Amino acid sequence: MSEEATRLAIQEKDGCLIIPVRVVPRAKKNEMVGVEGGVLRVRIAAPPVKGKANEALVESLAQALGVRKRQVEIVRGQRARDKIIRVRGLSEKEARKSLRNLIAS
C-alpha cells in the first residue's frame, strides 16, 4: 500500500468513515494531490462561491471512492479549506485502496 494512503488519518465511527480533507479551490482540474499531516489534499477547479467548491468536492470524492454522492457529506468546514468528510457504506480498507490508486497516479 502507498505510504501516503497509510498516513491518512481515516477514522471509523458509527459505521461511517471520517476523513480530514484540505481543499485547494480554483485549481486547473479536480485531483487528489496527496496526504500531508494526515490530511487528504484535494484540488478543486470550482471557485469557493455559493458552495460550488463543496459540491465539486463531494462529487469528486464520491467518484474517487466509488460511492454515490449522497453517501459523502461535509460535516465540518463548509466555509473553510479544512473539512471533515463523512462517508457511509465504505470500509476503511476499501477507501485506502481507492485513494492509494489515485494518489499514486
JOHU-V574545 format. One record per backbone hydrogen bond with DSSP energy under -1.0 kcal/mol. NH is the residue of the N-H (numbers start at 1). CO is the residue of the C=O. Records with the same first field share a line. If there is no record, write none. Layout:
NH: CO / CO
//
This chain:
6: 2
7: 3
9: 38
10: 8
11: 18
13: 16
16: 13
17: 87
18: 11
19: 85
21: 83
22: 40
23: 81
24: 42
26: 46
27: 44
31: 43
33: 41
34: 41
36: 39
39: 36
40: 20
41: 34
42: 22
43: 31
44: 24
49: 47
52: 49
55: 51
56: 52
57: 53
58: 54
59: 55
60: 56
61: 57
62: 58
63: 59
64: 60
65: 61
66: 62
67: 62
71: 68
72: 69
73: 86
75: 84
76: 84
80: 77
83: 21
84: 76
85: 19
86: 73
87: 17
88: 71
95: 91
96: 92
97: 93
98: 94
99: 95
100: 96
101: 97
102: 98
103: 99
104: 100
//
